[in-house]
Amino acid sequence: MTSHDVAQSAAGPPAIRRTNWRRLLVVLPVVVFAGLAIVLAWGLTRNASDIPSALIGKPVPQFSLAPVQGRTLGLSSGDLRGEVSLVNVFASWCLACREEHPVFMRLAAGRKVPLHGLNYKDRPDDAARWLDTMGDPYTRTGADLNGRVAIDWGVYGVPETFVVSANGHIVYKHIGAVTQEALDKTILPLVDRLRAEAKERQP
């Protein structure tokens, strides 16, 4: 037996090798597709508003923003200490912000908790016109013209709403439009609990 015959015998007949490659080329796309389908299905079952934030339990980022045009009170990290509050990231160009706006207007009318607005990458005239037309539910607003502060907050979409404790820590993050149900069943009960805990810690 020649050296060529030995090498060919070790590698297997050419027909078998070709068959193995064909099987691999058929099976591999199926495996990849199945994996992608599983990941996609898992993602679709997730509630976007339940996605955790890396900043949960941490102090709010240090920032200071001038008010939205036509408003007198800006927003800074120092304003988020002393009482439980909500911070809503919004923009005039955001369709989902329009969906949740009536919920916030009712919240503001009931004076249940301070709601502050972080205006994200908006033109000053547009933001002012939007609040003048739709109504302004915010205690304070900060104009985040370049989006830098929102990035520090871990925002990657608008709207997002945060619950901030009295000691200035981010406790909860809601992604997407806040519904009345989310407000009544999740956000306001959390506000009440944080207030009770803060009262217990007082001397």
Contacts in CASP RR format, 6 or more apart in sequence:
PFRMAT RR
TARGET T0000
AUTHOR 0000-0000-0000
METHOD contacts of the structure
MODEL  1
MTSHDVAQSAAGPPAIRRTNWRRLLVVLPVVVFAGLAIVLAWGLTRNASD
IPSALIGKPVPQFSLAPVQGRTLGLSSGDLRGEVSLVNVFASWCLACREE
HPVFMRLAAGRKVPLHGLNYKDRPDDAARWLDTMGDPYTRTGADLNGRVA
IDWGVYGVPETFVVSANGHIVYKHIGAVTQEALDKTILPLVDRLRAEAKE
RQP
1 9 0 8 1.000
8 14 0 8 1.000
11 17 0 8 1.000
48 175 0 8 1.000
48 176 0 8 1.000
49 174 0 8 1.000
49 175 0 8 1.000
49 176 0 8 1.000
49 182 0 8 1.000
51 173 0 8 1.000
51 175 0 8 1.000
52 173 0 8 1.000
53 154 0 8 1.000
53 170 0 8 1.000
53 173 0 8 1.000
54 154 0 8 1.000
55 61 0 8 1.000
55 153 0 8 1.000
55 154 0 8 1.000
55 170 0 8 1.000
55 173 0 8 1.000
56 170 0 8 1.000
56 171 0 8 1.000
56 172 0 8 1.000
56 173 0 8 1.000
57 169 0 8 1.000
57 170 0 8 1.000
57 171 0 8 1.000
58 169 0 8 1.000
58 170 0 8 1.000
59 77 0 8 1.000
59 168 0 8 1.000
59 169 0 8 1.000
59 170 0 8 1.000
60 77 0 8 1.000
60 80 0 8 1.000
60 87 0 8 1.000
60 153 0 8 1.000
60 164 0 8 1.000
60 168 0 8 1.000
60 169 0 8 1.000
60 170 0 8 1.000
61 77 0 8 1.000
61 149 0 8 1.000
61 152 0 8 1.000
61 153 0 8 1.000
62 77 0 8 1.000
63 75 0 8 1.000
63 76 0 8 1.000
63 77 0 8 1.000
63 149 0 8 1.000
63 152 0 8 1.000
64 75 0 8 1.000
64 76 0 8 1.000
64 77 0 8 1.000
65 74 0 8 1.000
65 75 0 8 1.000
65 76 0 8 1.000
65 118 0 8 1.000
65 142 0 8 1.000
65 143 0 8 1.000
65 144 0 8 1.000
65 149 0 8 1.000
66 74 0 8 1.000
66 142 0 8 1.000
66 143 0 8 1.000
67 73 0 8 1.000
67 74 0 8 1.000
67 75 0 8 1.000
67 140 0 8 1.000
67 141 0 8 1.000
67 142 0 8 1.000
67 143 0 8 1.000
68 74 0 8 1.000
68 119 0 8 1.000
68 122 0 8 1.000
68 124 0 8 1.000
68 127 0 8 1.000
68 128 0 8 1.000
68 131 0 8 1.000
68 141 0 8 1.000
68 142 0 8 1.000
68 143 0 8 1.000
69 124 0 8 1.000
69 125 0 8 1.000
69 127 0 8 1.000
69 128 0 8 1.000
69 143 0 8 1.000
70 128 0 8 1.000
71 128 0 8 1.000
71 131 0 8 1.000
71 136 0 8 1.000
71 138 0 8 1.000
71 140 0 8 1.000
71 141 0 8 1.000
73 139 0 8 1.000
73 140 0 8 1.000
73 141 0 8 1.000
74 140 0 8 1.000
74 141 0 8 1.000
74 142 0 8 1.000
74 143 0 8 1.000
75 87 0 8 1.000
75 116 0 8 1.000
75 117 0 8 1.000
75 118 0 8 1.000
75 140 0 8 1.000
75 141 0 8 1.000
75 142 0 8 1.000
77 168 0 8 1.000
79 116 0 8 1.000
79 140 0 8 1.000
80 87 0 8 1.000
80 116 0 8 1.000
80 164 0 8 1.000
80 168 0 8 1.000
81 166 0 8 1.000
81 167 0 8 1.000
81 168 0 8 1.000
82 166 0 8 1.000
82 167 0 8 1.000
82 168 0 8 1.000
83 114 0 8 1.000
83 166 0 8 1.000
84 113 0 8 1.000
84 163 0 8 1.000
84 164 0 8 1.000
84 165 0 8 1.000
84 166 0 8 1.000
84 191 0 8 1.000
84 194 0 8 1.000
84 195 0 8 1.000
84 198 0 8 1.000
85 113 0 8 1.000
85 114 0 8 1.000
85 115 0 8 1.000
85 116 0 8 1.000
85 139 0 8 1.000
85 163 0 8 1.000
85 164 0 8 1.000
86 113 0 8 1.000
86 114 0 8 1.000
86 115 0 8 1.000
86 116 0 8 1.000
86 161 0 8 1.000
86 162 0 8 1.000
86 163 0 8 1.000
86 164 0 8 1.000
86 187 0 8 1.000
86 191 0 8 1.000
87 116 0 8 1.000
87 117 0 8 1.000
87 118 0 8 1.000
87 153 0 8 1.000
87 161 0 8 1.000
87 162 0 8 1.000
87 164 0 8 1.000
88 100 0 8 1.000
88 104 0 8 1.000
88 115 0 8 1.000
88 116 0 8 1.000
88 117 0 8 1.000
88 118 0 8 1.000
88 138 0 8 1.000
88 159 0 8 1.000
88 160 0 8 1.000
88 161 0 8 1.000
88 162 0 8 1.000
88 178 0 8 1.000
89 117 0 8 1.000
89 118 0 8 1.000
89 120 0 8 1.000
89 150 0 8 1.000
89 153 0 8 1.000
89 155 0 8 1.000
89 157 0 8 1.000
89 158 0 8 1.000
89 159 0 8 1.000
89 160 0 8 1.000
89 161 0 8 1.000
89 162 0 8 1.000
90 97 0 8 1.000
90 117 0 8 1.000
90 118 0 8 1.000
90 119 0 8 1.000
90 120 0 8 1.000
90 158 0 8 1.000
90 159 0 8 1.000
91 97 0 8 1.000
91 119 0 8 1.000
91 120 0 8 1.000
91 121 0 8 1.000
91 122 0 8 1.000
91 127 0 8 1.000
91 158 0 8 1.000
91 159 0 8 1.000
92 122 0 8 1.000
92 123 0 8 1.000
92 126 0 8 1.000
92 127 0 8 1.000
92 129 0 8 1.000
92 130 0 8 1.000
93 122 0 8 1.000
93 126 0 8 1.000
94 120 0 8 1.000
94 158 0 8 1.000
94 159 0 8 1.000
96 158 0 8 1.000
96 159 0 8 1.000
96 176 0 8 1.000
96 177 0 8 1.000
97 158 0 8 1.000
97 159 0 8 1.000
97 177 0 8 1.000
98 134 0 8 1.000
99 177 0 8 1.000
100 159 0 8 1.000
100 176 0 8 1.000
100 177 0 8 1.000
100 178 0 8 1.000
100 179 0 8 1.000
101 134 0 8 1.000
101 135 0 8 1.000
101 137 0 8 1.000
103 178 0 8 1.000
103 179 0 8 1.000
103 180 0 8 1.000
103 183 0 8 1.000
104 115 0 8 1.000
104 137 0 8 1.000
104 138 0 8 1.000
104 178 0 8 1.000
105 134 0 8 1.000
105 135 0 8 1.000
105 137 0 8 1.000
106 180 0 8 1.000
107 113 0 8 1.000
107 115 0 8 1.000
107 137 0 8 1.000
107 183 0 8 1.000
108 115 0 8 1.000
108 137 0 8 1.000
108 138 0 8 1.000
112 188 0 8 1.000
112 191 0 8 1.000
113 188 0 8 1.000
113 191 0 8 1.000
114 139 0 8 1.000
114 140 0 8 1.000
115 137 0 8 1.000
115 138 0 8 1.000
115 139 0 8 1.000
116 138 0 8 1.000
116 139 0 8 1.000
116 140 0 8 1.000
116 141 0 8 1.000
116 142 0 8 1.000
117 138 0 8 1.000
117 140 0 8 1.000
117 141 0 8 1.000
117 142 0 8 1.000
118 141 0 8 1.000
118 142 0 8 1.000
118 144 0 8 1.000
118 149 0 8 1.000
118 150 0 8 1.000
118 153 0 8 1.000
119 127 0 8 1.000
119 141 0 8 1.000
119 142 0 8 1.000
119 143 0 8 1.000
119 144 0 8 1.000
120 144 0 8 1.000
120 147 0 8 1.000
120 150 0 8 1.000
120 155 0 8 1.000
120 158 0 8 1.000
121 144 0 8 1.000
121 145 0 8 1.000
121 146 0 8 1.000
121 147 0 8 1.000
121 150 0 8 1.000
122 130 0 8 1.000
122 143 0 8 1.000
122 145 0 8 1.000
124 143 0 8 1.000
124 145 0 8 1.000
127 143 0 8 1.000
131 138 0 8 1.000
131 141 0 8 1.000
144 150 0 8 1.000
153 160 0 8 1.000
153 162 0 8 1.000
153 170 0 8 1.000
157 175 0 8 1.000
157 176 0 8 1.000
159 176 0 8 1.000
159 177 0 8 1.000
159 178 0 8 1.000
160 173 0 8 1.000
160 174 0 8 1.000
160 175 0 8 1.000
160 176 0 8 1.000
161 173 0 8 1.000
161 174 0 8 1.000
161 176 0 8 1.000
161 178 0 8 1.000
161 187 0 8 1.000
162 170 0 8 1.000
162 171 0 8 1.000
162 172 0 8 1.000
162 173 0 8 1.000
162 174 0 8 1.000
163 170 0 8 1.000
163 171 0 8 1.000
163 172 0 8 1.000
163 173 0 8 1.000
163 187 0 8 1.000
163 190 0 8 1.000
163 191 0 8 1.000
163 194 0 8 1.000
164 170 0 8 1.000
164 171 0 8 1.000
165 171 0 8 1.000
165 194 0 8 1.000
165 198 0 8 1.000
166 194 0 8 1.000
166 195 0 8 1.000
166 198 0 8 1.000
167 198 0 8 1.000
171 190 0 8 1.000
171 194 0 8 1.000
172 186 0 8 1.000
172 187 0 8 1.000
172 190 0 8 1.000
174 182 0 8 1.000
174 186 0 8 1.000
174 187 0 8 1.000
178 187 0 8 1.000
END
